[in-house]
Amino acid sequence: MVAGYTNGGADATKNGHRNVDMRSDTVTQPTPGMREAMANAEVGDDVFGDDPTVQQLEKRVAELLGKEAGLFVTSGTQGNLLAVGTHCSGRGEEVLCGKDSHIFFYEQGGSSSLMGVVYNTFPNKPDGTLDLEEVAKYIRPDNDHFSSAKLLALENTQNKLGGLVLPVGYMEKAGEFCKAHGLRLHVDGARLWNAAVALGLPPAELVKPADSVNVCLSKGLGAPVGSVLVGTAEFIQKARRLRKAVGGGLRQVGILAAAGLYALEHNLARLKEDHENASRLAQGLKDLGLNVLPAPTNLVFFDVDNAPAVVKALGDKGIRMLCLDGKRRCRAVANLHVTASDVEYTLAQLSGILQSKGFDCSESPAKKAKV
């Protein structure tokens, strides 16, 4: 547990129970050290280019990802929107992406409704990647009848399929694919930090072929808000102009940028602890007889009958997680404020709930085949 933190972990209680919030890694709150960094941040009007802390953050993230420049944005959704809108000129142009990608599934179709860009989606393979040969079949010729493919968007880690890490070799192939077909490559790296830690590689190694990358500060790194979009200096200049058009001009935002800088310095290496806790949780759920998706990073997806009732019963014990489909599929996310002791507490409470409520947690082969 983070020193001085009192809103979660083994020492925190809620109605006599621990407060273990595993709904997401976005639920963390700034630690005392981060709050101090925010309070002492040097600020200025970022629209005028006067905020030195924002400039420091943008430069630092760009360096970590091996790109020329960066742009602080309010969210990963905004960063992805700006990336699509900058790479694509607008109506009649196309972004290629996975059906399970965040950019398509969770961002309200913003690229279409706000940027006039068409989605062309493809099934994600079980490992989170796209079949590039299959994608190539649907890149249409330059003809007035067709939308024109301009961008391939990949997600690393792949959220919806379990926080899966895209291999470096696949990313290199994707870069070669884009060059061969005249496409740009954007990486939605909301949890790219987790992917880098899982592979034991510098983040820049994972995104060498990418023309742009969007990384989040408010998920695993524990900052209160914000993402950074990186790319060439020319790309970022255009994205900054577009950010203003969608209402994203920022003023004394160094207060938030300071949190991001603190997170990069103090919370990046410790993501390994989240992965270890997620692995503990996944194994414990398997030991309870539940069907659990592979959990290579900090996301744990599992199935249980009557999941809404199970999640509610856990909530009564101070343990919060999500039921994603209103039926069986649940998600728990290890984060900055979840300890190994919290994981053991969660498993013990879940075991008791399943036994006392009589939930059938067994999985038949037929059910497993559907997951």
N, C-alpha and C positions, 0 to 999 in steps of 0.2 A: 504494500500500500504506500502511496506517496506520502512522505513525511508532512505532517501538519494538515493533511486533508481530513475533513470531518464529515463529509456528506456521503460517505459510502465505505465499504470495506468492513473488516471484522469488528471494528469498534463502533460502527454506526448502527443505530437501531431505528426501527419504524414500527410503532405499535407493539413494542416488545420483541420485534424480530430484526434481523439484519436488513440493511437496505442494499440490495444487490441489483443494480440496474444493468441488464444486458440486452436492452432493446436495440442498442446500436453503440458504435464508438463515437457518435456525435453527442452523447448525453453527458460527457465529462465536463467538469467545471474547472476554471483556471485555478491552479495551485497558488499558494502564497508567493512563491518565487516569481511566477508568471504575472501575478497581480502587481507585484513590486516593479517588474520591468515595464509594465504598461503605464503605471503611475509616473514613472521617471522618463518616459519616452520623449525624445525631442520631436516636435511636430511642426508642420507647416501646411499650407494649402496645396494639396496634391494636384489639383487642376492646373495650378500655376507652376507645378513642378518644384514646389518649395518644401516638400516633406522629406527630410533626409533619411528617416527611419524606413519609410516605404521604399525609397530608392535602394537602401541597403538590403532590404528583404528581397526585392526583385532581382538585384544583382546576385545575391547569394543563391537563390533557387536556380537561376539560370546557370550559374557555375556548377551546381550540384548535378544538373541534368545535361550539361555539356552544350548549352545553347547560348546564343548571343545576348538575348534580352528577355525580360520578364514583365508581366503586368499583374498587379494585385487586383483581384476581383472579389465580389462579395460571396460567391458560391461556386461550386463545381458546375452546377447547371448553367450559370452565367458564363463561366469559362468555356464550356463546350459550345454554347450558343455563339459566342464571339468567334470561336475557332471555325465553326461551320460557315458563319457569315463572312468571315475574312477570306477563307479559302475559296468559297463559292460566290460568284457574282450575284446570284439571286435566282429569280424565277426561271424554271426550266433546267436548272442544274441539280445534280444528284449527289447524295452522300450514301455510300455503301456501308452497312453495319449489320451487326447481329440482331436477331429477333429478341434475344435476351439482354441486349446491351442497355445500359442505363440511359444512354443518349436517345434511344428509341422508346424504351418501355416506361421510364420514370420522369421524363422531362416535358410532358404535356404537348409533345409535338411542336415545340417552340421553333425548331429549324424550319418547319413548314409554315406555321402560322405567322411567325415574325420575320423570317428571312426569305420565304418563298422557295425554299429548297425542298426537293423531293427525297423521301427515304426509299431506298431499295434494300430490303432486309433479307437475311439469309439465316438458316438455322445454325445456332452455335453447336459445335461438336461437344461431346461429353467433357473434353478437357478445356473447354472455354474458347477454343480457337474457331476460326472460320476455315472451311475448305476453299482454299484460294483457287483451285482448278474449277470448282463449281461457281465461284464468284465470277471468274473470267467468262464463263458461258453467257452471263447476263449483262456484260458490258456492251451496250448497244453501239452501233456505228454512228459516225457523225452524219446525222440526217435530220432534216427539219421536223420529222414526225416524232422524234424521240427526245426524252430528257437526256442531258449530257452528264455522264459520271465525271466528277471532279475530285472526290475525296473518299478515302477508305478510313473508317474510324474503328479502332480496336480499344478494348477495355482491359486494363491490367492493374490490379487483380480483377477477375470477372466476378462481380458481386452476386448476381442472381443465381449462379450455379455453384456457389459455395466459397467464394474468395479464392478462386483458382489462379495460379500463377502461369502466365504465358511464357514459354521457354524463350531464351535469348535467340536460339537458332530459328525459331518460328518468326520472331520479330525481324530477323535479318532477311528471311524469305519474303516477308510482307513488304519490306523496303524494296527489294528487288522487283517484286510483283508490281508495286506502284510505279517504279521507274519504267518498267516495260509497257505499262498501259497508260502512261501520262497522267497518273493520279498523284495527289498529295496524301500524306499519311498523318493522321491525328491520333494521339493516344490519350484516352480518358484514363488518367492515372490517379484517380481519387485516392486509391490505396496502393499506389506505386511504391511508396516507402515500405509497405508490408512485403511486396514482391521482392524488393531488393534485399531486405533482411532475410527472407526465406531462402533466397538463392545465395546469400553471402557475397553479393556483388555491389559495386557502387551503382547508384541509380542511373547514372549516365550510360552505363553499359547496356541497360535494358531498353533505352530509347534512342540509340545512335541513329537508326534509319528514319526516325520520326521528324516530320517538318514542324510539328507543334505538339506540346504536351500540356495537359492540365493536371495539376497536383493539388490535393486538399491539405489544409492545415488543421481543420476542425474535426477530423475523424481520429485516426490513430494517434496523431501528435498532440491532441488535447487543447488546441487553441480554441477560443470562443467563436471565431468566425473567419471565413476567408479561404480562398484558393489562389494559386498563381498560375497563369498561362505563360508558357515560354515558347520561343521560336527565334527566327532571325530578327534583326533589328527592324527591317522593313515590315515584316509581318506584325510585330508588336506595335509599331507606329500606327498601322491600319486598324489593329484590334483596339487600340486606345481610343481612336476616333469613333469606332463603332460602339465602344462601351458608353461613351457620352450619349450617343443616339438612343440607347435603350435605358437611359436614366442612371447610368453607373458612374457619373463623375463623383469623385471623392474629395473630401476636404482634409481636415486634420486627422487622417486615418492612421497616422503613425502609432497611435495608441494601440490599434489592432495589429499593425505590422510588428510591433515590439513583441507581442504575444507569439507571433509566428516565428520570429528570430529565436526567442527563448525556447520554443518547442523544438526547433531544429537542433539546437545545441544540447538540450537536456532529455528530449523524449524520443529521439530517433532510434538510438541504439537499443533502448529498452523495449522496443516492439517485439523483440524475441520473447520477452516474458508473456506478452499477450498470446503469442503463438503456442507457447508451452501450456498456458492455461486452457486455451481452446482445445489442444490435443488431449489434456486431462479430461475435459468435459466430454469430448466426443467419445473417448474410450469408456468413460463411466456410463454414458447413455447406451452404448453398445452392450455393456455389461447388464444393463437393465432390460435388454431384449429389444431395444428400439432400432429402427432403421435409421442410419446416420450417413449423410453424404461425406465424402472425403473432406477433411478440414486442414488444408496445408498452411493456412494463415490464422486469422483471428475470428473467422465466421464459422458458426456451427449450425447446419441445417439438419433437422431430424423430423421424423414422423411419429405421431402418437394419435390413437383413436380419441375422438371427442376433445380435440386440442383446445378449443375455446374454454372448456370447463377446466382442463388441466392448467392452462395459463392463468385463469382466474384464481384457482386454488394456490398456485405458486405466488401470485400477487398478494394473497392474504398472508403469506409467509414473508413478505418483503422482497420477493424475487420477481423481477420484471423482465419479460421477454416477449417476443411477438408471435402471434399466430398469423401466418401470411395469407392463407386461403380460406379462413373461416371454417376449416374442416380438420386437416391433419398436419399440414406442414408448418413447422415452427422454426424460428431463428433466434439464436443467442449469440451475442458478440462479446468476446473478451476485450476489455479496454483498460485504460489507464488506472481505473479505480476498482478493478476486480482482482482479487488476490486468489492464490491457490486455495486458501482456507475458504473463501467464498464459493469456489467451485465445489469443494467437498460438501459444504453446507447445502448447496443447491441440489446436488445429487442425492443427499440424504433425505431432503424434504420431498423431492420428486418420487423417490422410492416409496416413501410413506404414503404419499398421495395416491399413487397407482395401486398400492395394496389396499388402502383403506376405502377408496372409492370404487374399487373393483373394475378399474379400466383394464381392458384387454390390450396389453402392449406387445403381444406376440405378432410376428409378421409371417404371413404365409408366402410361399414362393411366388404366387400370383401377384400379391401386393407388391413384393419387392420388384417384380418385373416392370411395374408401372412407374416406378420412381425414376 
